[in-house]
Amino acid sequence: MKLVKLLLILLFLNMVQATDFYIYPVGYNENGDIVISITNIGNSTITDFVVHKDNSFEKKIVANLEPNSALQFYVENDGLTHKLKVCSENICKETEIIGVYKMTYDEKPVIKKEINYKFVAIILILVITLTIILISLKKPRFKIN
């Protein structure tokens, strides 16, 4: 009888496995959003995470996170520091996320110097016309007898 009770207790303890996880910021994605990772360090699958940013609801993540696996999600980056709280079932974990201002570098516009052919043609015609006028007005230096 004691053996049966012991087996029942062990079976019950096996059903109530630890579902522990930890969260940490990984970095930033290409859009500048903060990447957060949730890692399951428990023995059983964790489902459905609720994310709170500064004690207000941020998003709900519906996922089955197997033991020894992780998932990543994004939190919008507004350049400020926030407290992020992730809860699943009765376990909640907190971390601090530090936002950075998104840096954008606008390329300087390349100024193409286009040749205005009409302007060049007008200048050439003007130079040729003035040259012809100057030549025709100039007195010859030598005399023909």
Order of alpha helices (4+ residues) and beta strands (2+ residues): alpha-beta-beta-beta-beta-beta-beta-beta-alpha
